[in-house]
């Protein structure tokens, strides 16, 4: 992955154990690309789902571009993701296991200027898992602080 990162889903790492990541292209309209370049995207409650052998992105809000004069697309419309058939078959096998979900991790533009999304294959965390990861992060931060002082 190289290029400009538009947005990252920081909550995904809090709510899920990310086992594997996949890159996918996105089918967008022109004004949506301009909004992405401006960084106007929200991942809140976003997820991806496989339907009839195709991958779709749900609940990702791309704000309407301010200068569009007409025909502004719906900000939370369902967007098709572009992946190879081999990757989709692999994902279908993984998602059918209990507790797995496809979560958007980041949206970026690659070196050729194409909008790409990184999807993570995540297993949901329980409340005690979230607490332990917060505790681990805090202890790592404290240890790093102590090392910098010395």
C-alpha positions as CSV (number, residue, x, y, z in Angstrom):
1,X,0.0,0.0,0.0
2,X,1.4,3.3,-1.0
3,X,-0.3,6.7,-1.5
4,X,-2.4,9.0,0.5
5,X,-4.4,7.6,3.4
6,X,-7.8,9.3,3.5
7,X,-9.3,7.8,6.6
8,X,-8.7,5.0,9.1
9,X,-11.2,3.1,11.3
10,X,-9.5,3.2,14.7
11,X,-12.6,1.7,16.4
12,X,-12.2,-1.5,14.3
13,X,-9.1,-2.5,16.3
14,X,-10.9,-1.8,19.5
15,X,-14.0,-3.9,18.7
16,X,-12.4,-6.7,16.7
17,X,-9.4,-9.0,16.5
18,X,-8.2,-8.5,12.9
19,X,-6.9,-11.8,11.5
20,X,-6.4,-10.9,7.9
21,X,-6.5,-7.9,5.6
22,X,-7.7,-7.6,2.0
23,X,-7.4,-4.7,-0.6
24,X,-10.4,-3.9,-2.8
25,X,-11.3,-1.2,-5.3
26,X,-14.5,0.8,-4.9
27,X,-17.1,1.7,-7.5
28,X,-17.7,5.4,-6.9
29,X,-19.3,8.3,-8.6
30,X,-17.2,11.4,-9.5
31,X,-18.4,13.7,-6.7
32,X,-17.7,10.9,-4.2
33,X,-14.1,10.7,-5.3
34,X,-13.8,14.5,-4.8
35,X,-15.2,14.1,-1.3
36,X,-12.8,11.3,-0.5
37,X,-9.9,13.5,-1.6
38,X,-11.1,16.1,0.8
39,X,-11.2,13.5,3.6
40,X,-14.9,13.6,4.2
41,X,-15.7,10.0,5.1
42,X,-17.1,8.4,8.2
43,X,-16.7,4.6,9.0
44,X,-19.2,4.6,11.9
45,X,-21.0,1.2,11.8
46,X,-19.6,0.4,8.4
47,X,-19.3,-3.2,7.3
48,X,-18.9,-5.3,4.1
49,X,-21.0,-8.2,3.1
50,X,-20.9,-10.8,0.4
51,X,-24.1,-11.2,-1.7
52,X,-24.4,-13.5,-4.7
53,X,-20.6,-13.7,-5.2
54,X,-20.1,-9.9,-5.0
55,X,-18.8,-7.8,-2.1
56,X,-20.7,-4.7,-1.0
57,X,-19.9,-2.0,1.5
58,X,-22.7,-0.8,3.8
59,X,-23.1,2.2,6.2
60,X,-19.9,4.1,5.2
61,X,-20.9,7.7,5.0
62,X,-19.1,9.8,2.2
63,X,-20.3,13.3,2.6
64,X,-21.7,15.0,-0.6
65,X,-19.3,17.2,-2.4
66,X,-20.1,20.9,-1.8
67,X,-19.7,22.1,-5.3
68,X,-21.8,19.5,-7.0
69,X,-24.7,21.2,-8.8
70,X,-27.1,18.3,-9.3
71,X,-27.4,14.5,-8.9
72,X,-25.6,14.2,-5.7
73,X,-25.4,10.5,-4.7
74,X,-26.8,9.3,-1.4
75,X,-24.1,9.6,1.3
76,X,-24.7,6.1,2.8
77,X,-25.6,4.2,-0.4
78,X,-24.4,0.6,-0.8
79,X,-21.1,0.6,-2.8
80,X,-19.8,-2.4,-4.7
81,X,-16.2,-3.5,-4.0
82,X,-14.0,-4.9,-6.6
83,X,-12.1,-8.0,-5.7
84,X,-10.9,-11.1,-7.6
85,X,-13.1,-14.2,-7.7
86,X,-10.4,-16.2,-5.9
87,X,-10.3,-13.7,-3.0
88,X,-14.1,-13.6,-2.7
89,X,-14.2,-17.4,-2.5
90,X,-11.6,-17.4,0.2
91,X,-13.6,-14.8,2.1
92,X,-16.8,-16.8,1.9
93,X,-15.1,-19.7,3.5
94,X,-13.7,-17.6,6.3
95,X,-16.9,-15.6,7.0
96,X,-19.0,-18.7,7.3
97,X,-17.0,-19.5,10.4
98,X,-18.6,-18.3,13.6
99,X,-18.0,-14.8,14.7
100,X,-16.2,-13.4,11.7
101,X,-17.1,-10.1,10.0
102,X,-15.6,-7.9,7.2
103,X,-14.7,-4.6,8.6
104,X,-13.4,-1.5,6.7
105,X,-10.0,-0.5,8.1
106,X,-8.8,2.3,5.9
107,X,-9.6,4.1,2.6
108,X,-6.6,5.4,0.6
109,X,-5.5,6.4,-2.9
110,X,-2.9,4.2,-4.4
111,X,0.1,5.5,-6.5
112,X,-2.1,5.5,-9.6
113,X,-4.7,7.7,-8.0
114,X,-7.3,4.9,-7.6
115,X,-9.5,4.8,-4.4
116,X,-8.9,1.6,-2.5
117,X,-10.3,0.2,0.7
118,X,-8.5,-2.1,3.1
119,X,-10.9,-4.7,4.6
120,X,-10.1,-6.7,7.7
121,X,-11.4,-10.1,8.6
122,X,-12.3,-9.5,12.2
123,X,-13.5,-11.6,15.1
124,X,-15.6,-9.7,17.7
125,X,-14.0,-9.0,21.0
126,X,-15.8,-9.6,24.3
127,X,-15.9,-6.9,27.0
128,X,-13.1,-8.5,29.0
129,X,-10.9,-8.6,25.8
130,X,-11.5,-4.9,25.3
131,X,-10.5,-4.2,28.9
132,X,-7.3,-6.3,28.7
133,X,-6.3,-4.6,25.4
134,X,-6.8,-1.1,27.0
135,X,-4.8,-2.2,30.1
136,X,-2.0,-3.6,27.8
137,X,-1.9,-0.3,25.8
138,X,-1.7,1.8,28.9
139,X,1.1,-0.3,30.4
140,X,3.0,-0.1,27.1
141,X,2.6,3.6,27.1
142,X,3.9,3.9,30.7
143,X,6.9,1.7,29.9
144,X,7.7,3.8,26.9
145,X,7.5,7.0,28.9
146,X,9.9,5.5,31.5
147,X,12.4,4.5,28.8
148,X,12.4,8.0,27.3
149,X,13.1,9.6,30.7
150,X,16.2,7.5,31.3
